[in-house]
């Protein structure tokens, strides 16, 4: 049944992601690091070097909320605020190496998953079929994502 397979895959990926977090965060950091923090960290990673306004817009949060989570993740060594050299009123949110290691550890997991699909598909045509199916699922699901609305 597809439902069971999707459930297994989701749980497997989540379990591996938790292992990745465990290898980069201390026990006390893990206790205060929540799923929203992970979402914020990955969003900033993919944004590059956004300023506070860009992060607020992307996450649909207020600037005070952005400031609070940036401060929290900065204390954990995952993010840092960098002042603009040209406009001293502006700050950018930059991901630290520790933060990059977390996100890139999960990226490596996704690459391994892609390699597994390549290995178990019979030929390139079947791989492209799976790729197109997943792309269509993503396209349909992204319409439900409040960040994209």
N, C-alpha and C positions, 0 to 999 in steps of 0.2 A: 504494500500500500504506500503511495507517495507520501501521505501524511506522516507515516512512521519514519520514512527515510529523511524527510525534511527535518523532523524533530531530532533524529539522531545526529544529522550533520550540524544543525544549529547548536546542539548541546556539546558536540565534539569541538567545534570551533570556539565556543565560549570557554570550555575547560582548558583548551590550549592557550587561550588568551589570558586566563587566570594564572596559568603556570608562568607565562611570560611576565605578567605583573609581579608575581612572587619573586622572580629572579632579579627584578630591578628596584623594588621598593622594600623598605624595612617593615617590620611587623607593625610598628605604630603608624607608618605612612599608609599601609594597607587598610588599617582600621578606619582612617578618615578619607580614603580615596573611594569615591562612589562612581556609579555608572555615568552620572552627569559629568563628573570630572573627566572621565575617559572620553566622553563625547566631545567635550570642550577642547581637550588636548588634541584629539585627532583632527578636529575642525581647524584649529590654529595651525597644526602641522601642514595641512593641505592648502591653507591660505598663504603660507609663506611667512611674510613679515607684516601682518596687518596692524593698523592702528586701532585704538580702542573703539572708535566709531564703526569701523568696518567689522570688527568682531561683534559688537552690539547688534548691528544690522543683520549679520549672517545668522546669529543665534537667536535673534528676536528677543533680546534682553536689554534691560536698561544699562546705562553706563555704570551706575553704582553696583549693579549685580556683576557686571564684567570686572570691575575693580576688585570686588570681594573674591571672586574665584581666581583671578590672576594673582592676588596676594597670597591666597591659600596655596596655589600650585607653585608659586615662587618660593614659599617657605619649604616646600618639598623638593626644590631644586629641579622642577620640571619646566618652568617658564621663567622668563625675566622681562622686566620692563626696560626698554632702551629709549633714551631721550633722543629726539631728532636733532641732528647737528645744525640743520637750517632753521627750524622753528622750535625753539626751546619749550613751547607750550604743548607740543605734540609728543606722545609716547607710542612706541611700537611694542607689540607683544611678540616676543621671540621664544621659540622652543629651545631648551638647552639640550646638550648631548644626551643627558639622562632621559629626557622626554622623547627625543628622537629614537633612542634605543627601544623604548616601549612601543611606539607606533611602528617602527621598522621591524621589530620582532614579530608583530602581527602581520605586517606585509610579507615577511618571509613565510609565515604560515600559509597565507593565501597563494603564494607562488608554489609552495609544495602541493597545495590542493589542486592548482592548475596542472602541475606536472603529473599528478595522479590521474586526472581526467585524460590527459594526453596519452598516458600509458595504457589506460583501460579501454579507450575508444579504439575501434578496429582500424580506422584509417582517418585521414584528414577530413574527409567529407562528414564522417560521424562526429568528429570533434567540432567542426564548424556548426553542425546541427545543434549540439549541446550549447555551444557558445551563443548562438542566435536565440535559443530558448531562454537562456539565462538573461540575455540582454532584454528580451521582451518582458520577462518577469520584472527586471529592474525598472524598465520604463513604466510598467503599470503600477508598481509599488511606489515609485518616486512621486507620483501624483498624489499619494496619500500622505507624503511627508510634509508636515506643517512648515518646515524650514523653506520648502520650495514653493509655497503658496503665497 
